Structures are given as C-alpha cells and as structure tokens.
Amino acid sequence: MRRFVIVITALFMTISLLSGEEVMKRINEGKELYNAAARDGEKTDAALAYYEELAKEFPEDPFVKAYQGSVYTLKARDASSPLSKMNWVRKANKSFDTAVETLPENIFLRIERGQNSLYLPSFLGRFKVAEEDFAFLARQMDKMSDEEIVHTKGALLFKRPDDTGKTFALRIRQFCYYYAGHVALERKENAKAEKFWKRAVQLDPETKNGQAARERLEKLHESK
C-alpha cells in the first residue's frame, strides 16, 4: 500500500511538472504576438485572443493571468473612450493582483506587475503597488544567488537567446535596482535612490541598465 501511494504521488508530481512546462512554453510562444501588439495597436486583438484562449486551458496559472494583464494594458492604451480605457485598466490590475497573490514570492510576477503599475495615472493608486513590488525585488536581489534567479519559475519568459546564466541574473538584478531607485526618487527619497543606482553600477557599469543607472546618478549629483 505504501509503495502504491508513493507511485501515485510521483505520478501526480510528474504530471504537474509537465503541465507547468507546457504552459510556460505556450506563454512564451505568445510573446511574439504580444511584442507585435506593443508596437502596433492593430495587432492587440490577436494577442488578446491568444491569451484569452490560454486562460481557458489554464485558468489558475498566475503567469497566464500576468500576461493577460499585460495585454489588457495594451487594450487600455488603444481604447478611444476614457470609460473603456478605465475598464481595461481595472481588468489588467485585477489580473496582476491575482497572479501575485497566487505566488507572492515570485520575482518575475512582481516585475510584471511593478512595471505595469508604475506609469499608470496617479489617481488609480497603483504607484503604491509599484513601490511595494520594487522594494520587494530589491530585497530579493540582495539575497538571491544567480542560480536561484535563473531557476525561479518564469525565468524562461525573460531570457534572451544570447543569455548565459550569469548575464541573465545580472540583467535582472540591475533592472530591479534601477527601478527601485526610480521609485525612491519619485518619493523624493534621493539617498535611497542613490543607493540603489550605485548597486546597479557596481555590478557592471557597461551594461544597458548599468549605464542608465550611472546617468541617473550623474543627474542626481548635478541637482545637489
């Protein structure tokens, strides 16, 4: 009986793992549609249809919900009436929040929600969400190893073809520190912003994110 229970448990774990790999693969395949929609509003409906169909197959998956949220944000961008824009934004925010509530410790879900919340109009109150997410991300970057970043669920969705484990982890760290600094500056917490940007630069001043952080530091020092 004990052996039977072990076999059944192992079988369910294998099925769950395969299902997780399948959904990540499908989300990643849809990114081409999403990126096309980000460039051209006429292609947003194709991306929306793809992720809505995926949500029917995987209704509880937080990464599907996050990418739905991203497409809803594009629909808000494209909508002509203020009421329609507001409805799409609300749908997007609900999708992001549900995704993060499902896996609150996942850095990639926090990145998706944080950067989508950051530039919304202030009356929507989403800046506080972005602040929470990037503060969380900065803390995680302080303690996570490169290997942990690389093997966190959702990493596949952020990897580039030429990434190594080291360059991928570096890009994620610098991205998180850069935006944590941006949020701090918006709060007029200049010392905190400087601290985050210095961390990004110290990791590598020659990467895209490192150069961006260095430029922000220079502007910050000029304003003193």
LOVOMAR-151810 format. One line per 10 residues: number of its first residue (from 1); for each residue x, y negated, z of N, C-alpha, C, O, CB. Coordinates in steps of 0.2 Angstrom, whole numbers, always signed. Last residue first. Glycine has a CB too. Layout:
// LOVOMAR-151810
NUM) X Y Z X Y Z X Y Z X Y Z X Y Z; ...
//
This chain:
// LOVOMAR-151810
224) +111 -343 -34 +113 -344 -27 +116 -351 -27 +117 -354 -21 +118 -339 -24; +110 -340 -48 +104 -343 -45 +106 -345 -37 +102 -349 -34 +98 -339 -45; +121 -332 -50 +121 -339 -53 +115 -343 -50 +116 -349 -50 +119 -338 -61; +117 -320 -44 +123 -324 -41 +123 -331 -44 +125 -336 -40 +130 -320 -43; +107 -316 -53 +106 -317 -46 +111 -321 -43 +109 -326 -39 +105 -310 -42; +114 -314 -65 +109 -319 -64 +107 -321 -57 +106 -327 -56 +103 -317 -68; +122 -303 -61 +125 -310 -63 +120 -315 -63 +122 -321 -60 +128 -309 -70; +113 -293 -59 +117 -296 -53 +120 -303 -55 +120 -307 -51 +122 -291 -52; +108 -292 -71 +103 -294 -66 +107 -297 -60 +105 -302 -57 +98 -289 -64; +119 -286 -77 +116 -293 -80 +112 -296 -75 +112 -302 -74 +113 -292 -86
214) +120 -274 -70 +125 -279 -70 +123 -286 -72 +125 -291 -69 +131 -277 -74; +108 -268 -75 +109 -269 -68 +114 -275 -67 +114 -279 -63 +110 -263 -64; +112 -266 -88 +106 -270 -87 +106 -272 -79 +104 -278 -78 +99 -266 -88; +123 -258 -87 +123 -264 -90 +118 -269 -88 +119 -275 -87 +124 -264 -98; +116 -246 -82 +121 -250 -78 +123 -257 -81 +124 -261 -77 +128 -246 -79; +108 -243 -92 +105 -245 -86 +110 -249 -82 +108 -253 -78 +102 -239 -82; +117 -240 -102 +112 -245 -103 +109 -247 -97 +109 -253 -96 +107 -242 -108; +134 -238 -95 +128 -236 -97 +123 -241 -99 +124 -247 -96 +125 -230 -93; +144 -245 -88 +144 -245 -95 +138 -242 -98 +137 -243 -104 +150 -241 -98; +145 -243 -74 +144 -250 -77 +143 -250 -84 +140 -255 -87 +149 -255 -75
204) +140 -231 -64 +143 -232 -71 +141 -238 -74 +135 -239 -76 +141 -226 -76; +138 -233 -50 +138 -226 -53 +141 -226 -60 +145 -221 -62 +130 -224 -54; +139 -246 -48 +144 -242 -46 +144 -235 -49 +149 -232 -49 +144 -242 -38; +126 -250 -54 +133 -252 -57 +138 -248 -55 +142 -246 -59 +134 -260 -56; +117 -245 -44 +117 -243 -51 +123 -245 -55 +126 -240 -59 +111 -247 -55; +121 -252 -33 +122 -245 -33 +122 -242 -40 +126 -238 -42 +116 -242 -29; +118 -265 -36 +125 -263 -35 +126 -256 -36 +131 -253 -38 +128 -266 -29; +105 -264 -36 +108 -265 -43 +115 -264 -42 +118 -261 -47 +107 -272 -45; +102 -263 -23 +100 -258 -27 +104 -258 -34 +106 -253 -37 +92 -258 -29; +107 -275 -17 +110 -268 -15 +108 -263 -20 +112 -259 -22 +107 -267 -8
194) +100 -285 -24 +107 -284 -25 +110 -278 -23 +114 -275 -27 +110 -290 -21; +87 -282 -18 +88 -281 -25 +95 -280 -27 +97 -276 -31 +85 -287 -29; +90 -286 -4 +89 -279 -6 +89 -277 -13 +92 -272 -15 +81 -277 -4; +93 -299 -6 +98 -295 -3 +97 -288 -5 +101 -284 -7 +99 -296 +4; +80 -304 -11 +86 -304 -15 +92 -300 -13 +95 -296 -17 +88 -311 -16; +65 -302 -11 +70 -299 -6 +77 -298 -10 +78 -293 -12 +67 -292 -3; +54 -306 -18 +59 -311 -16 +64 -309 -10 +66 -312 -6 +55 -317 -13; +47 -297 -24 +46 -298 -17 +50 -303 -14 +49 -305 -8 +46 -292 -13; +55 -296 -35 +48 -299 -36 +45 -300 -29 +41 -305 -28 +43 -293 -39; +66 -289 -30 +66 -296 -32 +60 -300 -33 +59 -305 -31 +70 -297 -39
184) +61 -277 -28 +63 -281 -22 +63 -288 -24 +62 -292 -20 +70 -278 -20; +58 -273 -41 +53 -273 -37 +55 -278 -31 +51 -282 -29 +50 -267 -34; +72 -272 -46 +67 -277 -49 +61 -278 -44 +59 -284 -44 +64 -274 -56; +77 -262 -38 +79 -269 -37 +75 -274 -40 +74 -279 -37 +86 -269 -41; +70 -251 -43 +69 -253 -36 +71 -260 -34 +68 -264 -30 +73 -248 -31; +75 -251 -56 +68 -254 -54 +66 -255 -47 +62 -259 -45 +63 -249 -57; +88 -247 -53 +87 -253 -57 +80 -256 -55 +79 -262 -54 +87 -252 -64; +86 -235 -47 +89 -240 -43 +88 -247 -46 +86 -252 -43 +97 -239 -42; +80 -227 -57 +77 -228 -51 +80 -234 -47 +76 -238 -44 +77 -222 -47; +91 -228 -67 +84 -231 -68 +80 -232 -62 +77 -237 -61 +80 -225 -73
174) +101 -221 -60 +102 -228 -62 +95 -232 -64 +94 -237 -62 +106 -229 -68; +95 -208 -59 +97 -212 -53 +98 -220 -55 +95 -224 -51 +104 -210 -51; +93 -205 -73 +88 -205 -68 +89 -209 -62 +85 -213 -60 +85 -198 -66; +107 -205 -78 +102 -210 -81 +96 -210 -76 +93 -216 -75 +99 -207 -87; +112 -195 -70 +115 -202 -69 +110 -207 -72 +108 -212 -69 +121 -203 -73; +106 -184 -74 +105 -186 -67 +107 -193 -66 +104 -197 -63 +109 -181 -63; +110 -184 -88 +103 -184 -86 +102 -187 -79 +98 -191 -78 +100 -177 -87; +124 -182 -86 +122 -188 -89 +114 -189 -88 +112 -195 -87 +123 -188 -97; +124 -169 -80 +127 -175 -77 +124 -181 -80 +123 -186 -76 +135 -175 -78; +118 -160 -89 +115 -161 -83 +118 -168 -79 +114 -171 -76 +117 -155 -78
164) +118 -170 -105 +120 -165 -101 +117 -165 -94 +114 -170 -92 +128 -165 -100; +108 -175 -119 +109 -175 -112 +113 -169 -109 +112 -163 -111 +103 -175 -108; +104 -175 -132 +111 -175 -131 +113 -175 -123 +119 -176 -121 +114 -181 -134; +90 -175 -131 +93 -169 -134 +101 -169 -133 +104 -164 -132 +93 -170 -142; +84 -179 -115 +85 -181 -122 +90 -176 -125 +93 -172 -121 +89 -188 -122; +71 -177 -103 +78 -175 -105 +78 -177 -113 +73 -177 -116 +79 -168 -105; +59 -179 -98 +63 -185 -98 +69 -183 -101 +73 -188 -102 +64 -187 -91; +53 -166 -97 +49 -172 -101 +53 -178 -101 +51 -183 -105 +43 -173 -97; +61 -158 -90 +60 -157 -97 +57 -163 -101 +59 -165 -106 +57 -151 -98; +57 -162 -77 +63 -165 -79 +63 -164 -87 +66 -168 -91 +69 -161 -76
154) +47 -156 -71 +45 -162 -75 +51 -164 -78 +51 -169 -83 +42 -167 -71; +54 -150 -56 +48 -149 -61 +47 -156 -65 +46 -161 -61 +42 -147 -58; +71 -152 -55 +65 -154 -52 +60 -153 -58 +61 -154 -64 +65 -161 -50; +84 -149 -60 +79 -144 -59 +73 -145 -56 +69 -141 -55 +83 -138 -55; +90 -162 -60 +90 -158 -66 +85 -153 -66 +81 -151 -71 +97 -155 -68; +90 -165 -46 +87 -169 -51 +85 -165 -57 +80 -165 -60 +91 -175 -52; +98 -154 -41 +91 -155 -39 +87 -159 -43 +81 -158 -45 +91 -158 -32; +110 -157 -47 +107 -151 -48 +100 -151 -46 +95 -149 -50 +111 -145 -45; +114 -169 -41 +112 -169 -48 +109 -163 -50 +104 -163 -54 +119 -169 -52; +105 -171 -25 +111 -169 -29 +109 -169 -36 +103 -169 -38 +113 -162 -27
144) +97 -184 -16 +96 -178 -20 +103 -177 -24 +106 -182 -26 +91 -179 -25; +98 -195 -8 +100 -189 -5 +99 -183 -10 +102 -177 -8 +95 -188 +0; +96 -207 -16 +101 -207 -11 +103 -200 -8 +109 -199 -6 +99 -211 -5; +85 -204 -23 +91 -204 -26 +97 -204 -22 +102 -201 -23 +91 -210 -31; +75 -205 -13 +77 -199 -15 +83 -198 -19 +87 -194 -18 +71 -196 -20; +75 -219 -11 +77 -215 -5 +79 -208 -8 +84 -205 -5 +71 -214 +0; +71 -223 -24 +77 -225 -21 +80 -221 -16 +86 -219 -15 +77 -232 -19; +58 -217 -23 +63 -215 -28 +70 -217 -26 +74 -213 -27 +61 -218 -35; +51 -225 -13 +52 -218 -13 +58 -215 -17 +62 -211 -15 +45 -214 -14; +52 -237 -20 +55 -237 -13 +56 -229 -12 +62 -227 -10 +51 -240 -8
134) +44 -234 -31 +51 -235 -32 +55 -236 -25 +61 -234 -25 +52 -242 -36; +31 -232 -25 +35 -227 -29 +42 -228 -29 +46 -224 -29 +31 -227 -36; +29 -244 -18 +29 -238 -14 +33 -233 -18 +37 -229 -15 +22 -236 -13; +28 -253 -29 +33 -254 -24 +34 -248 -20 +40 -246 -18 +31 -260 -19; +18 -248 -36 +24 -248 -39 +30 -248 -34 +35 -245 -34 +25 -253 -45; +8 -251 -27 +9 -244 -29 +16 -243 -32 +19 -239 -30 +3 -241 -34; +8 -265 -27 +10 -261 -21 +11 -254 -22 +15 -251 -19 +4 -262 -16; +4 -267 -40 +11 -269 -38 +13 -265 -32 +18 -263 -31 +12 -276 -37; -10 -266 -41 -6 -260 -42 +2 -261 -41 +6 -256 -41 -7 -257 -49; -20 -275 -40 -17 -272 -34 -12 -266 -35 -11 -263 -30 -22 -270 -29
124) -26 -282 -49 -28 -275 -49 -25 -272 -43 -27 -266 -41 -26 -271 -55; -21 -294 -50 -27 -294 -46 -29 -286 -46 -34 -285 -42 -33 -298 -50; -9 -293 -57 -9 -293 -50 -15 -292 -47 -15 -289 -41 -6 -300 -48; -9 -283 -72 -11 -289 -68 -11 -288 -61 -14 -283 -58 -18 -292 -71; +5 -271 -73 -2 -272 -73 -4 -279 -70 +0 -281 -65 -6 -267 -70; +18 -267 -71 +17 -273 -75 +9 -274 -76 +7 -279 -80 +20 -272 -82; +18 -256 -63 +22 -261 -62 +20 -268 -65 +20 -273 -62 +30 -260 -63; +12 -244 -66 +9 -249 -62 +12 -255 -61 +9 -260 -60 +8 -246 -55; +21 -237 -74 +14 -239 -77 +11 -244 -73 +7 -248 -75 +10 -233 -78; +31 -235 -66 +32 -240 -71 +26 -242 -75 +26 -247 -77 +37 -236 -76
114) +25 -226 -56 +28 -233 -54 +29 -237 -60 +27 -243 -59 +34 -231 -51; +20 -215 -63 +15 -220 -60 +18 -226 -59 +15 -231 -60 +13 -216 -54; +33 -210 -68 +27 -211 -72 +22 -216 -69 +21 -221 -73 +24 -205 -74; +40 -208 -56 +42 -213 -61 +37 -215 -65 +36 -221 -67 +48 -210 -65; +32 -199 -49 +32 -206 -46 +35 -211 -51 +33 -216 -52 +37 -205 -40; +34 -188 -58 +27 -191 -57 +27 -198 -54 +24 -202 -56 +23 -186 -53; +47 -187 -54 +45 -188 -61 +38 -191 -62 +37 -195 -66 +46 -182 -66; +48 -183 -41 +51 -189 -43 +49 -191 -50 +48 -197 -51 +59 -189 -43; +37 -176 -30 +40 -176 -37 +42 -182 -40 +38 -187 -40 +35 -172 -42; +30 -177 -19 +37 -177 -18 +41 -177 -25 +47 -177 -25 +40 -171 -14
104) +16 -175 -22 +19 -182 -19 +26 -182 -19 +29 -188 -19 +16 -183 -13; +7 -168 -31 +14 -167 -30 +17 -173 -28 +21 -176 -32 +17 -164 -36; -6 -173 -30 -5 -166 -30 +2 -164 -29 +3 -159 -25 -7 -164 -37; -5 -187 -29 -7 -184 -23 -6 -176 -24 -6 -173 -18 -15 -185 -23; +0 -189 -42 +5 -190 -37 +2 -187 -30 +6 -184 -27 +6 -197 -36; -12 -186 -50 -6 -182 -51 -1 -183 -45 +2 -178 -43 -3 -185 -57; -21 -196 -44 -22 -189 -43 -16 -184 -44 -15 -180 -41 -28 -186 -48; -14 -207 -49 -15 -206 -42 -17 -199 -40 -14 -196 -36 -21 -211 -39; -16 -206 -63 -9 -206 -60 -9 -205 -53 -5 -201 -50 -6 -213 -61; -30 -206 -64 -26 -200 -67 -19 -200 -63 -17 -195 -61 -25 -200 -74
94) -33 -219 -59 -36 -213 -56 -32 -207 -58 -30 -202 -54 -43 -212 -58; -26 -227 -69 -24 -227 -62 -27 -221 -58 -23 -218 -54 -27 -233 -58; -34 -224 -80 -27 -222 -80 -24 -222 -73 -21 -217 -71 -23 -228 -84; -47 -228 -77 -46 -221 -78 -38 -219 -78 -37 -214 -75 -48 -220 -85; -43 -242 -76 -46 -238 -70 -45 -231 -71 -43 -227 -66 -53 -240 -68; -40 -245 -89 -35 -245 -84 -37 -242 -78 -33 -238 -74 -34 -253 -82; -52 -243 -95 -47 -238 -97 -41 -239 -92 -38 -234 -90 -44 -240 -104; -60 -253 -89 -62 -246 -88 -56 -241 -90 -55 -236 -86 -68 -245 -93; -53 -265 -94 -53 -263 -87 -55 -256 -85 -52 -252 -81 -58 -268 -83; -55 -264 -108 -48 -264 -105 -48 -261 -98 -44 -257 -96 -45 -270 -106
84) -69 -266 -107 -66 -260 -110 -59 -259 -107 -57 -253 -105 -67 -259 -118; -69 -279 -103 -73 -274 -99 -70 -267 -101 -69 -263 -97 -80 -274 -100; -63 -286 -113 -60 -286 -106 -63 -280 -102 -59 -277 -98 -61 -293 -102; -62 -279 -129 -65 -282 -124 -62 -281 -117 -59 -276 -115 -73 -280 -124; -52 -271 -136 -54 -278 -138 -57 -282 -133 -56 -288 -132 -57 -278 -145; -39 -260 -132 -46 -262 -132 -47 -269 -133 -43 -273 -131 -49 -260 -125; -25 -257 -132 -28 -258 -138 -36 -260 -138 -38 -263 -143 -28 -251 -142; -22 -256 -118 -19 -261 -122 -22 -262 -129 -23 -268 -131 -12 -258 -124; -31 -245 -115 -32 -252 -112 -29 -257 -116 -31 -262 -117 -30 -252 -105; -24 -235 -122 -31 -237 -124 -33 -244 -121 -36 -248 -125 -36 -231 -122
74) -12 -235 -115 -12 -237 -122 -19 -239 -124 -20 -244 -128 -9 -232 -126; -18 -229 -103 -15 -236 -103 -14 -239 -110 -15 -245 -111 -8 -236 -99; -21 -217 -108 -27 -221 -106 -24 -229 -105 -28 -233 -107 -30 -219 -99; -8 -212 -109 -12 -213 -115 -18 -218 -113 -20 -222 -118 -15 -206 -118; -5 -211 -95 -1 -215 -100 -5 -216 -106 -4 -222 -109 +6 -211 -101; -15 -202 -91 -15 -208 -88 -11 -213 -93 -13 -219 -94 -12 -209 -81; -11 -190 -97 -17 -193 -99 -17 -200 -97 -20 -205 -100 -23 -189 -95; +1 -189 -90 +1 -191 -97 -5 -193 -100 -6 -197 -104 +4 -185 -102; -4 -185 -78 +0 -191 -78 +0 -193 -86 +0 -199 -87 +7 -189 -76; -11 -174 -81 -15 -179 -78 -11 -186 -79 -13 -191 -81 -17 -179 -71
64) -1 -165 -84 -6 -167 -89 -10 -173 -87 -11 -177 -91 -11 -161 -90; +5 -165 -72 +9 -168 -77 +4 -169 -83 +5 -174 -86 +15 -164 -79; -4 -158 -63 -3 -165 -62 +1 -169 -68 +0 -175 -69 +1 -166 -56; -17 -147 -68 -10 -149 -69 -8 -156 -68 -11 -160 -72 -7 -146 -76; -30 -144 -69 -27 -146 -62 -20 -148 -62 -17 -150 -57 -28 -140 -57; -34 -141 -82 -37 -146 -78 -34 -148 -72 -35 -154 -70 -44 -144 -77; -29 -135 -95 -25 -135 -88 -28 -141 -84 -24 -146 -83 -17 -136 -89; -38 -136 -105 -35 -130 -104 -32 -129 -97 -31 -124 -93 -30 -129 -109; -42 -149 -104 -47 -144 -103 -44 -137 -102 -47 -133 -98 -51 -144 -110; -30 -156 -106 -33 -156 -99 -39 -151 -98 -40 -149 -93 -36 -163 -98
54) -28 -154 -120 -24 -150 -115 -27 -150 -108 -26 -145 -104 -17 -154 -115; -38 -162 -124 -39 -155 -125 -34 -151 -121 -37 -146 -118 -37 -154 -133; -32 -174 -120 -39 -173 -118 -40 -165 -119 -43 -162 -114 -44 -177 -121; -21 -174 -128 -20 -173 -120 -27 -172 -117 -27 -169 -112 -17 -180 -117; -26 -176 -141 -21 -170 -139 -21 -169 -132 -22 -163 -129 -14 -172 -141; -33 -187 -140 -37 -181 -142 -32 -175 -140 -35 -170 -137 -38 -180 -149; -23 -197 -138 -28 -196 -133 -32 -189 -134 -33 -185 -129 -34 -201 -134; -16 -196 -150 -13 -194 -144 -18 -193 -138 -17 -188 -134 -8 -200 -141; -26 -201 -158 -23 -194 -160 -20 -192 -153 -20 -186 -151 -18 -194 -166; -28 -214 -154 -33 -209 -153 -31 -202 -154 -34 -197 -151 -39 -210 -158
44) -16 -221 -157 -18 -219 -150 -23 -214 -149 -22 -209 -145 -20 -225 -146; -13 -225 -169 -12 -218 -168 -13 -216 -161 -12 -210 -159 -4 -217 -169; -15 -239 -170 -20 -235 -174 -19 -227 -173 -23 -223 -175 -19 -236 -181; -5 -244 -162 -11 -243 -159 -16 -239 -163 -21 -236 -160 -14 -250 -158; +11 -239 -162 +6 -241 -167 -1 -239 -164 -2 -233 -163 +7 -237 -174; +20 -236 -152 +22 -240 -157 +17 -243 -162 +17 -248 -164 +27 -237 -162; +13 -227 -145 +16 -233 -141 +18 -238 -146 +18 -244 -145 +21 -230 -137; +10 -217 -154 +4 -222 -152 +7 -228 -148 +4 -233 -149 +0 -218 -147; +22 -211 -155 +19 -214 -161 +14 -219 -159 +13 -225 -162 +17 -209 -166; +23 -206 -142 +28 -211 -144 +25 -215 -150 +26 -221 -151 +34 -208 -145
34) +12 -197 -142 +12 -202 -138 +17 -208 -140 +15 -214 -140 +14 -200 -130; +17 -188 -152 +10 -191 -153 +10 -198 -149 +8 -203 -151 +4 -187 -152; +28 -183 -145 +29 -186 -152 +23 -190 -153 +23 -196 -156 +30 -181 -157; +22 -177 -134 +26 -183 -133 +27 -187 -140 +27 -193 -140 +32 -182 -129; +17 -164 -136 +13 -170 -137 +16 -177 -137 +13 -182 -138 +7 -170 -132; +28 -156 -132 +26 -157 -139 +22 -163 -141 +22 -166 -146 +23 -150 -141; +27 -158 -118 +32 -161 -122 +31 -161 -129 +33 -166 -132 +39 -156 -120; +15 -151 -116 +15 -158 -114 +21 -162 -118 +20 -167 -121 +16 -160 -107; +19 -138 -119 +14 -142 -123 +14 -149 -122 +13 -153 -126 +7 -139 -121; +29 -136 -110 +31 -136 -117 +26 -139 -121 +27 -143 -126 +31 -128 -119
24) +22 -136 -98 +27 -141 -99 +29 -142 -107 +30 -147 -109 +33 -139 -95; +13 -125 -100 +10 -132 -100 +16 -137 -101 +14 -142 -104 +7 -133 -93; +23 -115 -100 +19 -116 -106 +16 -123 -106 +16 -127 -111 +13 -111 -106; +28 -115 -87 +32 -116 -93 +28 -118 -99 +30 -122 -103 +37 -110 -94; +16 -112 -80 +20 -118 -79 +24 -120 -85 +24 -126 -87 +23 -118 -73; +14 -99 -85 +9 -104 -86 +12 -111 -85 +11 -116 -89 +3 -103 -81; +25 -93 -80 +24 -93 -87 +19 -98 -89 +20 -102 -94 +22 -86 -90; +22 -94 -66 +28 -97 -69 +28 -98 -76 +29 -103 -79 +35 -93 -67; +11 -86 -65 +11 -94 -63 +16 -97 -66 +16 -103 -69 +11 -94 -55; +15 -74 -68 +10 -77 -72 +10 -84 -71 +9 -88 -76 +3 -74 -71
14) +24 -72 -58 +27 -72 -64 +22 -75 -69 +24 -79 -73 +28 -65 -67; +15 -72 -47 +21 -77 -47 +23 -77 -54 +25 -83 -56 +26 -75 -42; +8 -60 -50 +5 -67 -50 +10 -73 -50 +9 -78 -53 +0 -68 -43; +18 -51 -49 +14 -52 -55 +11 -58 -55 +12 -62 -60 +9 -46 -56; +21 -51 -35 +26 -53 -40 +23 -54 -47 +25 -59 -51 +31 -47 -41; +9 -47 -30 +12 -54 -28 +17 -56 -33 +16 -62 -36 +15 -54 -21; +9 -34 -35 +4 -39 -37 +6 -46 -35 +5 -50 -40 -3 -37 -33; +20 -29 -28 +20 -29 -35 +15 -34 -38 +16 -38 -42 +18 -22 -38; +16 -30 -15 +22 -33 -17 +22 -34 -25 +24 -39 -27 +29 -30 -15; +5 -22 -14 +4 -29 -13 +10 -33 -15 +9 -38 -18 +4 -30 -5
4) +12 -9 -17 +6 -12 -21 +6 -19 -20 +5 -23 -25 +0 -8 -20; +19 -8 -5 +23 -9 -12 +18 -11 -17 +20 -15 -21 +25 -2 -14; +9 -6 +4 +14 -12 +5 +17 -13 -2 +18 -19 -4 +19 -11 +10; +4 +6 +0 +0 +0 +0 +4 -6 +0 +3 -11 -4 -5 +0 +6
//
